[in-house]
Amino acid sequence: MIPVTRTISLNENEIKLHFVRSSGPGGQNVNKVATAVQLRFDVGNSPALPGDVRTRLIRLARRRVTQEGILIIDAQRFRTQERNREDAIARLVELIHRAAEKPKPREKTKPSPASKQRRIESKKRRGETKRMRRTVPVSE
């Protein structure tokens, strides 16, 4: 089990790891060893995630979630399979942790009477400035 929060823990069977060849520097070794990790996690069918966390996770991950609801995380920051595997799992846990935080509800507010007064006065000053720029009609 991989702990995420006090109430959410992921079963390791829910996570699929595929090792692929990494791009970038690495010399001759880069063409022989599959060190990059592609982590796949089925968000849509995971029994560990409550419904609200699931929807927030899909919204947070956006383009990393497929049409079928599978989250894909690519990790190739390090030169070893093990470190890339740990990095991918840590990024998944961080993403779920962020999705588990409930958003603070917005409180409706009204502008104070003083702020309304300041707004009206600034509009009057601006209008006065524009009025002073007008050309004065010439009377003959």
N, C-alpha and C positions, 0 to 999 in steps of 0.2 A: 504494500500500500504506500502511496505517495501522499503525504499530508499537504493540504493546500491551506485550509483554514481549520478552525476548531470543529466545524460541522461538515466540511467537505474533504474527502480523501479519494484519490483516484486509484483504481485497481490497475496494476501494471499490465494486465491482459488487455485493457482498453487502448493502450498505446502501441502503435505499430511503428517500428523503426526500420528504415531501409538505408543501407550504406551505399553511396554512389561516389564516383570520382569527383574530386574537388577541382575547381578552377583556380587560376592564380598561380603564384610562385610556389616552388617546392622542388625544383630541379627534376632529375630523372625519376624520382620517387612518385611524382604527381601522376604519371601515366600508368603506374603499376598498382597503387594501393587506393582502395576506396575509403577515404577518410571522412568525407562529408556525410552528414546525416540528414535524412528526410523523415521527420516525425509526422505521423498521421493520427489524428484523434477525432473520433466520431462524436461531434458535439450534439447532433440531433438525437442520437440513441443512447447517450451515456446515462446510466441510472444514478451516477454520483452527483449529477448537477440538478439543482432545483430549476423549475421553469423560468423564474425571473433572471437567475444567473445565466441560464442558457441563452436567453434573448439578448442580454447585455453583452455576453461573450461574442455572439455572432455580430452584433453591431460594432464592437471594439475591433474584432479581427478583420472585418469587411472583406477585402480582396484575398485574404488568405484562406477563406472558407469557400469550398466548392458548392455547386448547386445541390449536391446530395447532403450537405451539412458536415463535411469532413474538413477539419482544420489542418492545414499543412504548414509546418515550420521547417525551414531549411537552415542548417547550422554548418558552417564551414570556416568558422573563425580560427580554429586551432588546427594543428597539424596531426593530431592523433584522433582516432575514432572515439576513444573513451572521453576525452575532453569535449569533443563536439556533441556526443551523446548527452553528457551532463549539461552542456549549454542549452541544448534543445529542450530538455526536460525542465530546466530552470526557467526558460522563457515561457513555456506552457504554464507552469505553476504561477508565474508572475502575471500572465494574462488572465488566468482564472481568478487570481486574488483580486485584481483590479475590477473584474466583472462582479465579484461577490460584494463589493462595497455598494451599498444602496445610495442612490443619488439623493441629495438634500432637496426636499420639496421647496419650490419657490414660494415666497411669501409676497402677496400683493401689497404694494405700497402706493401712497398718494403723495404728490408733491406738496410741500409745506406752503402755507400762505406767503411766507417771506420769499420762498424761491419763485412762486408765481409772480409776485410783485417785481422781483429783480428781472425776470424774463420780460415782462411787459415794459419795464423801464428801458431795458437794453434795446428792445424793438423800437421804442419811441425815439431813442437816441439815433439809431441807425436810420430810421425814416427821416428824421430831421436833417441828418447829414446828406441824404440823397436829395431832399427837398432843396437844400442850399446849393446843390450842384446844378440845378435846372437853370436854363437860360431865362433871363428876365425879359419879358416882352417890352419892346421899345414902343413908347406911346408918342405920337406926333401931334 
